[in-house]
Structure formats: C-alpha cells, structure tokens
Amino acid sequence: MSRRLSIGVLGCSAIARRRTLPVMLGLDRVRIAAVASRSAERAAEYATEFGCTPAGYDEVIERSDVDAVYICLPNVLHDEWTRRALEAGKHVLCEKPLTGDATQAKNLTELAVTRRLVLRENFAFLHHPQHERVRELVAEGRFGELRTLTASFGFPPLPETDIRYTASLGGGALLDAGVYPIRLAWSLFGDGLSVLGAALRVDRRLGVDVGGQALLATPRGVLTSLEFGFQHTYRSRYQLWGSSAAMCLDHAFTPPPAHRCPLDIEEQDHSERLMMPAVHQFERSIDSFVDAALGGYAPETERPWLSGARETARLAEEIRAVATILPGEAGAA
Ligand SMILES: NC(=O)c1ccc[n+]([C@@H]2O[C@H](COP(=O)([O-])OP(=O)(O)OC[C@H]3O[C@@H](n4cnc5c(N)ncnc54)[C@H](OP(=O)(O)O)[C@@H]3O)[C@@H](O)[C@H]2O)c1
C-alpha cells in the first residue's frame, strides 16, 4: 500500500461536510478518492468541494484504488455497509455508533479480525488526552475508592426532518447521544458493566426515544448513572465521586478544538481546578485511524477498539430491553 491512505466516503452527510472531510483534506497522508451519494447531483457537489470523484455506494466499495471506507450513513445502515466494505478488503472508519445491536457488533468485529482489517468507530472524544488524565488520577487513588460515575450528554431539539427522529433509520437519543456516556463508562471501567435499570422518554408520534437515563454497575459495585437526550440545554460532562474526593470534567465529549476544559477536584477541605490541554479530537481520531490502516493490522492495537464497539452495542441493547417507557415530546428546533 502507498504511504497515502486512499479513502472512499459513503454518504454526503452533514458530519462529513462539517468535520470529517475538511480534516481529511488537511492530512498529507490521506487522499479522498471518491464520495458517494444516492443522488448524483449531491455526489458531484461534494466531489467538487473536496477535490475527488463522485460515485455511487457500490462503486466506492468496488474501486480498487480505495484502501479504506468512511461510513457516515444513518445508524441503521452501518451494519450492512461496514460488512460489505470489510468483505471487499477495505479498512473501515464508521461513524458512531457502529451499531446498537450486540449480534451485529460481534459479527462485524469478528469479520474485521478474520480479514485483518482496521475497524474503528469515530468516537472522537476517546482521542482526547483529558480522559487519560482522569484515568491516571483514578489509578493514583486521588479520589479514594470510587463510588459513582455520573455522565451526561444532551442538547436541544433538532429539526423534525433530522435522521435522529426517524425510527426506521436507527434514530433516537440512546443511539445518538446515550452512546457517549456508555462508551465513556466502558473506557473508564472496561468490560463487564451490568445494566440495573433504565427509562426512555419516547415520542409516540415519531416512535423514537428523545431522552433517557440508565443505571449501570461495575463488577466491583461502582454505580454509574448515564443521562442523555435531545430535549435539554447543552450538557456534556461527567463526575466521579469517591471516598476521599470528587471530580467534574465539563465539555467532556465535544470540546471545540481550541477549548481547554476545566477538571474540578473537590476534597473535604480543598478544591482545585486543572486546565486540560486544547486538542482537535476529531483530527486525532482520523489521524489514529490512518496510522492504523497504513501501519497494517496490529491485533493488540485494534483489540480495545473492537471490545469497546461490542460492549457499547451490548449495553445499548440491554438498556433498551429493560427500559421503562415514559412519554416524551420531541419538541421543536
Ligand atoms: N462523530 C461525531 O461527532 C458525529 C457527529 C454527528 C453525527 N455523527 C454520526 O454520523 C452519522 C450521520 O449523521 P449526520 O448528522 O451527518 O446525518 P445526515 O446529515 O442526515 O447524513 C446521513 C447521510 O446518509 C445518507 N443516507 C443514505 N440513506 C439514507 C436515508 N434513507 N435517509 C437519510 N439519509 C440517508 C445521505 O447521504 P446521500 O443522500 O448523499 O446518500 C445522508 O446525507 C450518524 O451515524 C451519526 O451518529 C457523528
């Protein structure tokens, strides 16, 4: 393979235009080969904007000059197109979440291992070093014995035409926003979280969940409360509360590239604010995928990404299965 990763894009999505393709254009080691749409007109528009060839979905999968596929389709289509891309021998960067179905996640991650291909979800926050700093503080015992994690991610209502409000496209707050605190809990505590209970607010007219909360526990009994939705003011933060101190990290999931997030630590007689570095986490996510794909499949490096995808899907599926359903209104954007 050449030292440039040639990427084909499936879907002329908002996230591709706003974030991913501008980042890819700025990376020397990436060539955007083709961008596919259901509409020839939209493919041509994106291709002109990002200096590549317009295409259809099948064509991108089949092109011999495409090493990797970036999938930014509605959630319900991630499974099919990830499988097809892996079967065609392409590395895959799939938008989050890979899936909310545990069986699909198992099958896709096994396929990636069998084919020795890189399969990553674009959960950009995982690439921000601020969470590594939190893990260091936990490991140093700065908070004593951990008792609880509370993680929240939510934002105001969206236009009603948004894919997040269409049940048949895999919409809903759990799969869109809830997967962030789920994945955070996994990144702090690892495999083996269990779901103790949950509630989802469902807009019955649209048939999608617009908010919710879940209570999980680690095997050692750390209680983990996850809150999410799009009926809320913007909130993106998590708190750890231990036997000797507590902490809160604000802007935890989607900090803008120039933003330095405050990490507040509170002890009985002392409080402290640590300023985290400003990082372009979206660029880091793509850069890390490019590194992995160009470097050749490395099982040890890829294992945590695959476990994370499987556990995120399993927990989302379990939360949906046990959730008490409450009425909820999508609201107007
Ligand atoms: N990592 C992040 O920070 C982040 C942020 C936002 C979204 N996302 C993820 O990115 C994905 C796309 O989200 P988005 O907000 O960018 O969505 P979007 O703008 O609606 O884009 C989805 C694209 O999928 C294609 N598509 C194929 N079949 C479709 C169908 N039946 N209905 C609608 N669109 C269809 C469309 O492209 P064509 O018409 O060109 O084929 C459409 O532009 C989701 O999985 C979402 O969770 C990730």
The ligand as a Gaussian input file, in Angstrom:
#p B3LYP/6-31G(d) Opt

LIG

0 1
 N      -18.576000      11.618000      15.383000
 C      -19.384000      12.642000      15.563000
 O      -19.069000      13.597000      16.284000
 C      -20.716000      12.655000      14.863000
 C      -21.455000      13.836000      14.814000
 C      -22.677000      13.830000      14.110000
 C      -23.125000      12.650000      13.521000
 N      -22.398000      11.508000      13.636000
 C      -22.871000      10.255000      13.039000
 O      -22.763000      10.374000      11.635000
 C      -23.825000       9.681000      11.000000
 C      -24.548000      10.642000      10.067000
 O      -25.084000      11.702000      10.828000
 P      -25.407000      13.140000      10.155000
 O      -25.943000      14.001000      11.211000
 O      -24.215000      13.630000       9.407000
 O      -26.593000      12.716000       9.175000
 P      -27.070000      13.289000       7.761000
 O      -26.529000      14.646000       7.518000
 O      -28.537000      13.085000       7.695000
 O      -26.335000      12.318000       6.748000
 C      -26.693000      10.990000       6.549000
 C      -26.407000      10.652000       5.087000
 O      -26.750000       9.290000       4.861000
 C      -27.181000       9.132000       3.522000
 N      -28.380000       8.292000       3.503000
 C      -28.471000       7.056000       2.946000
 N      -29.687000       6.550000       3.087000
 C      -30.418000       7.474000       3.735000
 C      -31.780000       7.535000       4.123000
 N      -32.638000       6.520000       3.886000
 N      -32.210000       8.643000       4.749000
 C      -31.362000       9.662000       5.010000
 N      -30.057000       9.668000       4.645000
 C      -29.585000       8.586000       4.001000
 C      -27.441000      10.515000       2.957000
 O      -26.445000      10.738000       2.005000
 P      -26.741000      10.664000       0.431000
 O      -28.135000      11.186000       0.242000
 O      -25.690000      11.525000      -0.095000
 O      -26.623000       9.243000       0.025000
 C      -27.266000      11.469000       4.125000
 O      -26.620000      12.659000       3.754000
 C      -24.688000       9.098000      12.124000
 O      -24.307000       7.775000      12.357000
 C      -24.330000       9.953000      13.329000
 O      -24.466000       9.244000      14.555000
 C      -21.203000      11.502000      14.285000

